[in-house]
């Protein structure tokens, strides 16, 4: 799609697969780091657009 929805879908799918693989490998430190990184990115994304 021209709005970039397809790219975001595949990035999200890849991220879910990576997290699932890390959980199966019991690499919890990477899982926690990814979740914290995603939370920070989601928090600062809208904040940055307002300015």
mmCIF file of the N, C-alpha and C atoms, coordinates in Angstrom:
data_MODEL
# 
_entry.id   MODEL 
# 
loop_
_atom_site.group_PDB 
_atom_site.id 
_atom_site.type_symbol 
_atom_site.label_atom_id 
_atom_site.label_alt_id 
_atom_site.label_comp_id 
_atom_site.label_asym_id 
_atom_site.label_entity_id 
_atom_site.label_seq_id 
_atom_site.pdbx_PDB_ins_code 
_atom_site.Cartn_x 
_atom_site.Cartn_y 
_atom_site.Cartn_z 
_atom_site.occupancy 
_atom_site.B_iso_or_equiv 
_atom_site.pdbx_formal_charge 
_atom_site.auth_seq_id 
_atom_site.auth_comp_id 
_atom_site.auth_asym_id 
_atom_site.auth_atom_id 
_atom_site.pdbx_PDB_model_num 
ATOM 1   N N  . UNK A 1 1  ? 0.840  -1.179  0.000  1.00 0.00 ? 1  UNK A N  1 
ATOM 2   C CA . UNK A 1 1  ? 0.000  0.000   0.000  1.00 0.00 ? 1  UNK A CA 1 
ATOM 3   C C  . UNK A 1 1  ? 0.880  1.236   0.000  1.00 0.00 ? 1  UNK A C  1 
ATOM 4   N N  . UNK A 1 2  ? 0.370  2.299   -0.536 1.00 0.00 ? 2  UNK A N  1 
ATOM 5   C CA . UNK A 1 2  ? 1.175  3.506   -0.691 1.00 0.00 ? 2  UNK A CA 1 
ATOM 6   C C  . UNK A 1 2  ? 1.388  4.268   0.615  1.00 0.00 ? 2  UNK A C  1 
ATOM 7   N N  . UNK A 1 3  ? 0.570  3.997   1.617  1.00 0.00 ? 3  UNK A N  1 
ATOM 8   C CA . UNK A 1 3  ? 0.721  4.713   2.883  1.00 0.00 ? 3  UNK A CA 1 
ATOM 9   C C  . UNK A 1 3  ? 1.739  4.073   3.814  1.00 0.00 ? 3  UNK A C  1 
ATOM 10  N N  . UNK A 1 4  ? 2.382  3.010   3.395  1.00 0.00 ? 4  UNK A N  1 
ATOM 11  C CA . UNK A 1 4  ? 3.410  2.374   4.206  1.00 0.00 ? 4  UNK A CA 1 
ATOM 12  C C  . UNK A 1 4  ? 2.887  1.346   5.190  1.00 0.00 ? 4  UNK A C  1 
ATOM 13  N N  . UNK A 1 5  ? 1.619  1.023   5.111  1.00 0.00 ? 5  UNK A N  1 
ATOM 14  C CA . UNK A 1 5  ? 1.023  0.067   6.049  1.00 0.00 ? 5  UNK A CA 1 
ATOM 15  C C  . UNK A 1 5  ? 1.646  -1.312  5.907  1.00 0.00 ? 5  UNK A C  1 
ATOM 16  N N  . UNK A 1 6  ? 1.922  -1.719  4.699  1.00 0.00 ? 6  UNK A N  1 
ATOM 17  C CA . UNK A 1 6  ? 2.479  -3.054  4.474  1.00 0.00 ? 6  UNK A CA 1 
ATOM 18  C C  . UNK A 1 6  ? 3.872  -3.169  5.094  1.00 0.00 ? 6  UNK A C  1 
ATOM 19  N N  . UNK A 1 7  ? 4.682  -2.121  4.985  1.00 0.00 ? 7  UNK A N  1 
ATOM 20  C CA . UNK A 1 7  ? 6.030  -2.144  5.570  1.00 0.00 ? 7  UNK A CA 1 
ATOM 21  C C  . UNK A 1 7  ? 5.939  -2.253  7.086  1.00 0.00 ? 7  UNK A C  1 
ATOM 22  N N  . UNK A 1 8  ? 5.063  -1.480  7.690  1.00 0.00 ? 8  UNK A N  1 
ATOM 23  C CA . UNK A 1 8  ? 4.896  -1.523  9.140  1.00 0.00 ? 8  UNK A CA 1 
ATOM 24  C C  . UNK A 1 8  ? 4.413  -2.901  9.584  1.00 0.00 ? 8  UNK A C  1 
ATOM 25  N N  . UNK A 1 9  ? 3.509  -3.499  8.813  1.00 0.00 ? 9  UNK A N  1 
ATOM 26  C CA . UNK A 1 9  ? 3.017  -4.837  9.151  1.00 0.00 ? 9  UNK A CA 1 
ATOM 27  C C  . UNK A 1 9  ? 4.164  -5.834  9.194  1.00 0.00 ? 9  UNK A C  1 
ATOM 28  N N  . UNK A 1 10 ? 5.024  -5.822  8.183  1.00 0.00 ? 10 UNK A N  1 
ATOM 29  C CA . UNK A 1 10 ? 6.126  -6.790  8.142  1.00 0.00 ? 10 UNK A CA 1 
ATOM 30  C C  . UNK A 1 10 ? 7.169  -6.498  9.214  1.00 0.00 ? 10 UNK A C  1 
ATOM 31  N N  . UNK A 1 11 ? 7.399  -5.231  9.522  1.00 0.00 ? 11 UNK A N  1 
ATOM 32  C CA . UNK A 1 11 ? 8.319  -4.906  10.619 1.00 0.00 ? 11 UNK A CA 1 
ATOM 33  C C  . UNK A 1 11 ? 7.761  -5.402  11.953 1.00 0.00 ? 11 UNK A C  1 
ATOM 34  N N  . UNK A 1 12 ? 6.479  -5.193  12.175 1.00 0.00 ? 12 UNK A N  1 
ATOM 35  C CA . UNK A 1 12 ? 5.856  -5.681  13.414 1.00 0.00 ? 12 UNK A CA 1 
ATOM 36  C C  . UNK A 1 12 ? 5.884  -7.202  13.492 1.00 0.00 ? 12 UNK A C  1 
ATOM 37  N N  . UNK A 1 13 ? 5.619  -7.860  12.373 1.00 0.00 ? 13 UNK A N  1 
ATOM 38  C CA . UNK A 1 13 ? 5.654  -9.321  12.344 1.00 0.00 ? 13 UNK A CA 1 
ATOM 39  C C  . UNK A 1 13 ? 7.059  -9.835  12.649 1.00 0.00 ? 13 UNK A C  1 
ATOM 40  N N  . UNK A 1 14 ? 8.063  -9.205  12.054 1.00 0.00 ? 14 UNK A N  1 
ATOM 41  C CA . UNK A 1 14 ? 9.448  -9.607  12.306 1.00 0.00 ? 14 UNK A CA 1 
ATOM 42  C C  . UNK A 1 14 ? 9.813  -9.389  13.771 1.00 0.00 ? 14 UNK A C  1 
ATOM 43  N N  . UNK A 1 15 ? 9.364  -8.282  14.345 1.00 0.00 ? 15 UNK A N  1 
ATOM 44  C CA . UNK A 1 15 ? 9.663  -7.996  15.745 1.00 0.00 ? 15 UNK A CA 1 
ATOM 45  C C  . UNK A 1 15 ? 9.020  -9.033  16.666 1.00 0.00 ? 15 UNK A C  1 
ATOM 46  N N  . UNK A 1 16 ? 7.787  -9.414  16.381 1.00 0.00 ? 16 UNK A N  1 
ATOM 47  C CA . UNK A 1 16 ? 7.115  -10.438 17.190 1.00 0.00 ? 16 UNK A CA 1 
ATOM 48  C C  . UNK A 1 16 ? 7.855  -11.767 17.086 1.00 0.00 ? 16 UNK A C  1 
ATOM 49  N N  . UNK A 1 17 ? 8.302  -12.124 15.891 1.00 0.00 ? 17 UNK A N  1 
ATOM 50  C CA . UNK A 1 17 ? 9.053  -13.370 15.725 1.00 0.00 ? 17 UNK A CA 1 
ATOM 51  C C  . UNK A 1 17 ? 10.380 -13.328 16.476 1.00 0.00 ? 17 UNK A C  1 
ATOM 52  N N  . UNK A 1 18 ? 11.070 -12.203 16.423 1.00 0.00 ? 18 UNK A N  1 
ATOM 53  C CA . UNK A 1 18 ? 12.343 -12.070 17.139 1.00 0.00 ? 18 UNK A CA 1 
ATOM 54  C C  . UNK A 1 18 ? 12.117 -12.206 18.640 1.00 0.00 ? 18 UNK A C  1 
ATOM 55  N N  . UNK A 1 19 ? 11.082 -11.548 19.153 1.00 0.00 ? 19 UNK A N  1 
ATOM 56  C CA . UNK A 1 19 ? 10.792 -11.642 20.591 1.00 0.00 ? 19 UNK A CA 1 
ATOM 57  C C  . UNK A 1 19 ? 10.423 -13.077 20.965 1.00 0.00 ? 19 UNK A C  1 
ATOM 58  N N  . UNK A 1 20 ? 9.640  -13.752 20.125 1.00 0.00 ? 20 UNK A N  1 
ATOM 59  C CA . UNK A 1 20 ? 9.271  -15.146 20.408 1.00 0.00 ? 20 UNK A CA 1 
ATOM 60  C C  . UNK A 1 20 ? 10.503 -16.044 20.434 1.00 0.00 ? 20 UNK A C  1 
ATOM 61  N N  . UNK A 1 21 ? 11.415 -15.846 19.496 1.00 0.00 ? 21 UNK A N  1 
ATOM 62  C CA . UNK A 1 21 ? 12.646 -16.647 19.472 1.00 0.00 ? 21 UNK A CA 1 
ATOM 63  C C  . UNK A 1 21 ? 13.490 -16.369 20.707 1.00 0.00 ? 21 UNK A C  1 
ATOM 64  N N  . UNK A 1 22 ? 13.592 -15.097 21.092 1.00 0.00 ? 22 UNK A N  1 
ATOM 65  C CA . UNK A 1 22 ? 14.364 -14.754 22.288 1.00 0.00 ? 22 UNK A CA 1 
ATOM 66  C C  . UNK A 1 22 ? 13.747 -15.364 23.542 1.00 0.00 ? 22 UNK A C  1 
ATOM 67  N N  . UNK A 1 23 ? 12.421 -15.392 23.615 1.00 0.00 ? 23 UNK A N  1 
ATOM 68  C CA . UNK A 1 23 ? 11.755 -16.017 24.768 1.00 0.00 ? 23 UNK A CA 1 
ATOM 69  C C  . UNK A 1 23 ? 12.046 -17.510 24.798 1.00 0.00 ? 23 UNK A C  1 
ATOM 70  N N  . UNK A 1 24 ? 11.970 -18.154 23.642 1.00 0.00 ? 24 UNK A N  1 
ATOM 71  C CA . UNK A 1 24 ? 12.257 -19.592 23.595 1.00 0.00 ? 24 UNK A CA 1 
ATOM 72  C C  . UNK A 1 24 ? 13.705 -19.895 23.969 1.00 0.00 ? 24 UNK A C  1 
ATOM 73  N N  . UNK A 1 25 ? 14.617 -18.968 23.650 1.00 0.00 ? 25 UNK A N  1 
ATOM 74  C CA . UNK A 1 25 ? 16.024 -19.151 24.001 1.00 0.00 ? 25 UNK A CA 1 
ATOM 75  C C  . UNK A 1 25 ? 16.323 -18.670 25.423 1.00 0.00 ? 25 UNK A C  1 
ATOM 76  N N  . UNK A 1 26 ? 15.285 -18.181 26.114 1.00 0.00 ? 26 UNK A N  1 
ATOM 77  C CA . UNK A 1 26 ? 15.400 -17.665 27.484 1.00 0.00 ? 26 UNK A CA 1 
ATOM 78  C C  . UNK A 1 26 ? 16.393 -16.508 27.604 1.00 0.00 ? 26 UNK A C  1 
ATOM 79  N N  . UNK A 1 27 ? 16.363 -15.626 26.626 1.00 0.00 ? 27 UNK A N  1 
ATOM 80  C CA . UNK A 1 27 ? 17.189 -14.419 26.641 1.00 0.00 ? 27 UNK A CA 1 
ATOM 81  C C  . UNK A 1 27 ? 16.342 -13.248 27.150 1.00 0.00 ? 27 UNK A C  1 
ATOM 82  N N  . UNK A 1 28 ? 15.994 -13.307 28.417 1.00 0.00 ? 28 UNK A N  1 
ATOM 83  C CA . UNK A 1 28 ? 15.045 -12.349 28.968 1.00 0.00 ? 28 UNK A CA 1 
ATOM 84  C C  . UNK A 1 28 ? 15.588 -10.931 28.991 1.00 0.00 ? 28 UNK A C  1 
ATOM 85  N N  . UNK A 1 29 ? 16.908 -10.768 29.118 1.00 0.00 ? 29 UNK A N  1 
ATOM 86  C CA . UNK A 1 29 ? 17.453 -9.415  29.151 1.00 0.00 ? 29 UNK A CA 1 
ATOM 87  C C  . UNK A 1 29 ? 17.209 -8.694  27.826 1.00 0.00 ? 29 UNK A C  1 
ATOM 88  N N  . UNK A 1 30 ? 17.298 -9.401  26.704 1.00 0.00 ? 30 UNK A N  1 
ATOM 89  C CA . UNK A 1 30 ? 17.026 -8.782  25.407 1.00 0.00 ? 30 UNK A CA 1 
ATOM 90  C C  . UNK A 1 30 ? 15.536 -8.485  25.230 1.00 0.00 ? 30 UNK A C  1 
ATOM 91  N N  . UNK A 1 31 ? 14.692 -9.366  25.743 1.00 0.00 ? 31 UNK A N  1 
ATOM 92  C CA . UNK A 1 31 ? 13.249 -9.147  25.648 1.00 0.00 ? 31 UNK A CA 1 
ATOM 93  C C  . UNK A 1 31 ? 12.862 -7.900  26.438 1.00 0.00 ? 31 UNK A C  1 
ATOM 94  N N  . UNK A 1 32 ? 13.374 -7.774  27.643 1.00 0.00 ? 32 UNK A N  1 
ATOM 95  C CA . UNK A 1 32 ? 13.075 -6.608  28.472 1.00 0.00 ? 32 UNK A CA 1 
ATOM 96  C C  . UNK A 1 32 ? 13.630 -5.340  27.824 1.00 0.00 ? 32 UNK A C  1 
ATOM 97  N N  . UNK A 1 33 ? 14.839 -5.409  27.270 1.00 0.00 ? 33 UNK A N  1 
ATOM 98  C CA . UNK A 1 33 ? 15.425 -4.244  26.610 1.00 0.00 ? 33 UNK A CA 1 
ATOM 99  C C  . UNK A 1 33 ? 14.598 -3.821  25.400 1.00 0.00 ? 33 UNK A C  1 
ATOM 100 N N  . UNK A 1 34 ? 14.112 -4.781  24.619 1.00 0.00 ? 34 UNK A N  1 
ATOM 101 C CA . UNK A 1 34 ? 13.258 -4.450  23.472 1.00 0.00 ? 34 UNK A CA 1 
ATOM 102 C C  . UNK A 1 34 ? 11.953 -3.805  23.916 1.00 0.00 ? 34 UNK A C  1 
ATOM 103 N N  . UNK A 1 35 ? 11.338 -4.339  24.964 1.00 0.00 ? 35 UNK A N  1 
ATOM 104 C CA . UNK A 1 35 ? 10.086 -3.768  25.447 1.00 0.00 ? 35 UNK A CA 1 
ATOM 105 C C  . UNK A 1 35 ? 10.281 -2.352  25.979 1.00 0.00 ? 35 UNK A C  1 
ATOM 106 N N  . UNK A 1 36 ? 11.362 -2.122  26.714 1.00 0.00 ? 36 UNK A N  1 
ATOM 107 C CA . UNK A 1 36 ? 11.644 -0.774  27.212 1.00 0.00 ? 36 UNK A CA 1 
ATOM 108 C C  . UNK A 1 36 ? 11.903 0.173   26.046 1.00 0.00 ? 36 UNK A C  1 
ATOM 109 N N  . UNK A 1 37 ? 12.666 -0.290  25.055 1.00 0.00 ? 37 UNK A N  1 
ATOM 110 C CA . UNK A 1 37 ? 12.931 0.541   23.881 1.00 0.00 ? 37 UNK A CA 1 
ATOM 111 C C  . UNK A 1 37 ? 11.664 0.898   23.129 1.00 0.00 ? 37 UNK A C  1 
ATOM 112 N N  . UNK A 1 38 ? 10.765 -0.069  22.966 1.00 0.00 ? 38 UNK A N  1 
ATOM 113 C CA . UNK A 1 38 ? 9.500  0.211   22.280 1.00 0.00 ? 38 UNK A CA 1 
ATOM 114 C C  . UNK A 1 38 ? 8.634  1.184   23.074 1.00 0.00 ? 38 UNK A C  1 
ATOM 115 N N  . UNK A 1 39 ? 8.610  1.039   24.391 1.00 0.00 ? 39 UNK A N  1 
ATOM 116 C CA . UNK A 1 39 ? 7.842  1.971   25.210 1.00 0.00 ? 39 UNK A CA 1 
ATOM 117 C C  . UNK A 1 39 ? 8.390  3.387   25.103 1.00 0.00 ? 39 UNK A C  1 
ATOM 118 N N  . UNK A 1 40 ? 9.705  3.527   25.126 1.00 0.00 ? 40 UNK A N  1 
ATOM 119 C CA . UNK A 1 40 ? 10.323 4.849   25.006 1.00 0.00 ? 40 UNK A CA 1 
ATOM 120 C C  . UNK A 1 40 ? 10.029 5.449   23.634 1.00 0.00 ? 40 UNK A C  1 
ATOM 121 N N  . UNK A 1 41 ? 10.147 4.641   22.578 1.00 0.00 ? 41 UNK A N  1 
ATOM 122 C CA . UNK A 1 41 ? 9.873  5.150   21.233 1.00 0.00 ? 41 UNK A CA 1 
ATOM 123 C C  . UNK A 1 41 ? 8.414  5.565   21.091 1.00 0.00 ? 41 UNK A C  1 
ATOM 124 N N  . UNK A 1 42 ? 7.486  4.798   21.661 1.00 0.00 ? 42 UNK A N  1 
ATOM 125 C CA . UNK A 1 42 ? 6.068  5.152   21.578 1.00 0.00 ? 42 UNK A CA 1 
ATOM 126 C C  . UNK A 1 42 ? 5.745  6.381   22.409 1.00 0.00 ? 42 UNK A C  1 
ATOM 127 N N  . UNK A 1 43 ? 6.480  6.609   23.491 1.00 0.00 ? 43 UNK A N  1 
ATOM 128 C CA . UNK A 1 43 ? 6.238  7.787   24.318 1.00 0.00 ? 43 UNK A CA 1 
ATOM 129 C C  . UNK A 1 43 ? 6.747  9.047   23.634 1.00 0.00 ? 43 UNK A C  1 
ATOM 130 N N  . UNK A 1 44 ? 7.958  9.003   23.084 1.00 0.00 ? 44 UNK A N  1 
ATOM 131 C CA . UNK A 1 44 ? 8.557  10.202  22.518 1.00 0.00 ? 44 UNK A CA 1 
ATOM 132 C C  . UNK A 1 44 ? 8.104  10.493  21.094 1.00 0.00 ? 44 UNK A C  1 
ATOM 133 N N  . UNK A 1 45 ? 7.503  9.532   20.390 1.00 0.00 ? 45 UNK A N  1 
ATOM 134 C CA . UNK A 1 45 ? 7.016  9.772   19.034 1.00 0.00 ? 45 UNK A CA 1 
ATOM 135 C C  . UNK A 1 45 ? 5.950  10.853  18.988 1.00 0.00 ? 45 UNK A C  1 
ATOM 136 N N  . UNK A 1 46 ? 4.840  10.688  19.723 1.00 0.00 ? 46 UNK A N  1 
ATOM 137 C CA . UNK A 1 46 ? 3.806  11.737  19.719 1.00 0.00 ? 46 UNK A CA 1 
ATOM 138 C C  . UNK A 1 46 ? 4.292  13.039  20.344 1.00 0.00 ? 46 UNK A C  1 
ATOM 139 N N  . UNK A 1 47 ? 5.150  12.965  21.353 1.00 0.00 ? 47 UNK A N  1 
ATOM 140 C CA . UNK A 1 47 ? 5.662  14.171  21.997 1.00 0.00 ? 47 UNK A CA 1 
ATOM 141 C C  . UNK A 1 47 ? 6.471  14.994  21.011 1.00 0.00 ? 47 UNK A C  1 
ATOM 142 N N  . UNK A 1 48 ? 7.258  14.335  20.180 1.00 0.00 ? 48 UNK A N  1 
ATOM 143 C CA . UNK A 1 48 ? 8.100  15.035  19.219 1.00 0.00 ? 48 UNK A CA 1 
ATOM 144 C C  . UNK A 1 48 ? 7.262  15.652  18.097 1.00 0.00 ? 48 UNK A C  1 
ATOM 145 N N  . UNK A 1 49 ? 6.171  14.999  17.704 1.00 0.00 ? 49 UNK A N  1 
ATOM 146 C CA . UNK A 1 49 ? 5.323  15.519  16.624 1.00 0.00 ? 49 UNK A CA 1 
ATOM 147 C C  . UNK A 1 49 ? 4.563  16.764  17.041 1.00 0.00 ? 49 UNK A C  1 
ATOM 148 N N  . UNK A 1 50 ? 4.290  16.932  18.326 1.00 0.00 ? 50 UNK A N  1 
ATOM 149 C CA . UNK A 1 50 ? 3.540  18.104  18.786 1.00 0.00 ? 50 UNK A CA 1 
ATOM 150 C C  . UNK A 1 50 ? 4.345  19.385  18.663 1.00 0.00 ? 50 UNK A C  1 
ATOM 151 N N  . UNK A 1 51 ? 5.664  19.285  18.720 1.00 0.00 ? 51 UNK A N  1 
ATOM 152 C CA . UNK A 1 51 ? 6.498  20.493  18.707 1.00 0.00 ? 51 UNK A CA 1 
ATOM 153 C C  . UNK A 1 51 ? 6.729  21.003  17.331 1.00 0.00 ? 51 UNK A C  1 
# 
